[in-house]
């Protein structure tokens, strides 16, 4: 039944119907994880720089 619905959507809307939804569901979690871990990585690098006493120029 899912296959029949997907095929009907492709015929009516073109090829972007189900593919857009799949891409959206795939990309959003990666963006959220990138934001969360980016903050932790920058915090770790900042602490590491303080511990070693080096300053970047």
Number of C-alpha atoms within 10 A of each C-alpha: 6 7 8 9 11 15 15 13 15 15 11 10 10 11 13 10 16 15 12 11 10 10 10 10 11 11 10 11 11 11 10 11 10 12 11 11 11 12 11 12 11 11 12 12 12 11 12 12 13 11 9 8 9 9 7 5 3
